[in-house]
Each structure stands twice: as C-alpha cells, then as structure tokens.
Amino acid sequence: TTGRPKCMAQGCGVLLTHLKELALHTDLRASDRLFYFSTLSWMMWNWATSALATGAAVVTYDGDPAFPTADRLWRMAADAR
C-alpha cells in the first residue's frame, strides 16, 4: 500500500458472509469437523468463528506441521475423525 498503515475495521457482515459460504459452498454442518491449516490471522479467525456458528467443531493446530514427522497433519486428521 501507499502511505501510512491504515486500520481495518469490519462489521458483522463479514461473519455472516463466511457463514453463508460455509453452509452453502462447503456444506459444513453441525456433525462436521473443520480443519484449515493456516495461521489464525486476521482472515482465518473470522472463517473459523463463522464455522462455529454452523455447529461444526473447529480443529486447530499450533506449531510446525512437519514435527515430529512429515505426516503429522494427516495423523491429526485421522485422530480427529
């Protein structure tokens, strides 16, 4: 961007839009578990919060995805099933 950094403010419309996307485009339901490997940064926390509104469980992972072995995320997904 140009100039000084600017604060970004969002209202509840973002959460409602994500809820709509999750329900209609990904068919996320209360019986599902959602895992999306990313930092829960400014965008992904909104998405994860909206997923909770569907009743689905959100699975999070903090740390190196390849520790202690390269298949760590796959094993975690199998355990959360």
C-alpha positions, 0 to 999 in steps of 0.5 A: 500500500501507499502511505501510512498503515491504515486500520481495518475495521469490519462489521458483522457482515463479514461473519455472516458472509463466511457463514453463508459460504460455509453452509452453502459452498462447503456444506459444513454442518453441525456433525462436521469437523473443520480443519484449515491449516493456516495461521489464525490471522486476521482472515482465518479467525473470522472463517473459523468463528463463522464455522462455529456458528454452523455447529461444526467443531473447529480443529486447530493446530499450533506449531510446525506441521512437519514435527515430529514427522512429515505426516503429522497433519494427516495423523491429526486428521485421522485422530480427529475423525 
